[in-house]
Amino acid sequence: MNLPVRITLAQAMGTCFGVQDAIDMALDPEFKDRLTIVGQLVHNPQTTQRLRDNGVRIVERDQVDSITTEAVMITAHGASDTTKADLRAKGFTVYDATCPLVIRLHKLARFLEREGWFPVVIGEENHVEVRGVLGNLKRAAVIRDEKDLSRLDGESRIGIVTQTTNRLEKVQKLVAAIRNHPGVNEVRFIDTICQPVKDRQRAIGTLLDQDIDLGVVIGGFTSANTRKLAELILDRGIEAHHIERAEDLDPAWFAGKTHIGITAGTSTPQDVIEAVNDRVRKIVGLA
């Protein structure tokens, strides 16, 4: 006899306040057809298309010279003060959609530098958020994993912040490794993982405690926080699939599964979550 299939939605998932504020700013009617965003406002393809449909132009940071609008916008991931100043120097009116929790990260990294600590950012060196933080510091190191610890050689007083979308347990392990690195005498760690990310990671733990046997994680493929949600499930030995839209679902994933958990990253719109949930219910025969 086939067991009934259950679907459980994570208690915290989807668009956070920082992302929503950035989207609302960019979609303000006053910007229609006269705004260029420098980079991806948020890492979500549906939101990017919605912006383009509203007449918003999106260029990469090496394409600034191609901008033809007077108004430009900094993304929710932030940028260095130098980047903003350069845009103003080119004659643009700069609107800043940086998430307040990313602004906090910038301020704390500079605070540590002013206080004489060698700044260390735990995160992905090529991520736009991390590049923005580094742009405000005289010198710093980015640590992604323990293989990068040699970057601290010769430094004795280390001040640590972290990319806002990191996994807390990973960060804690790296902080411990930094404390034990040869030559390091003092360490100050300031936790800059954003609360919405922590809430979504905690909600994954709740799903895992309910014995799900398949995880569906919704969000842009370039979204760091979404990838980490999928990692949390996979690390427990449970099958997980990171998708961007309902059309990405493969019915074969659900064969023999009895409890499906659904979650989404902090830049995933509610209508996308609902479309995925509806299609999962159809696939497993609940709708």
NORRANOR-V720480 format. One record per backbone hydrogen bond with DSSP energy under -1.0 kcal/mol. NH is the residue of the N-H (numbers start at 1). CO is the residue of the C=O. Records with the same first field share a line. If there is no record, write none. Layout:
NH->CO ; CO
//
This chain:
6->258
8->260
10->262
14->264
15->268
16->266
20->16
21->17
22->18
23->19
24->20
25->21
26->22
27->23
28->25
31->28
32->29
34->31
36->71
37->57
38->73
39->37 ; 59
44->42
48->44
49->45
50->46
51->47
52->48
53->49
55->52
56->51
57->35
59->37
63->60
66->63
67->64
72->93
73->36
74->95
76->41
78->75
84->80
85->81
86->82
87->83
88->84
89->85
90->86
91->88
92->87
93->70
95->72
97->74
99->76
103->99
104->100
105->101
106->102
107->103
108->104
109->105
110->106
111->107
112->108
113->109
114->110
115->111
116->113
117->112
118->157
120->159
121->141
122->161
123->143
127->124
131->127
132->128
133->129
134->130
135->131
136->133
137->134
141->119
143->121
148->145
149->146
151->148
152->149
153->150
155->152
158->186
159->118
160->188
161->120
163->122
166->163
171->167
172->168
173->169
174->170
175->171
176->172
177->173
178->174
179->175
180->176
181->178
184->181
185->156
186->156
188->158
190->160
194->164
198->194
199->195
200->196
201->197
202->198
203->199
204->200
205->201
206->202
207->203
208->204
209->205
211->208
213->259
214->259
215->239
216->261
217->241
218->263
219->243
223->220
227->223
228->224
229->225
230->226
231->227
232->228
233->229
234->230
235->231
236->233
237->234
238->233
241->215
243->217
248->245
249->246
253->250
254->251
255->252
257->254
260->6
261->214
262->8
263->216
265->218
268->265
273->269
274->270
275->271
276->272
277->273
278->274
279->275
280->276
281->277
282->278
283->279
284->280
286->281
//
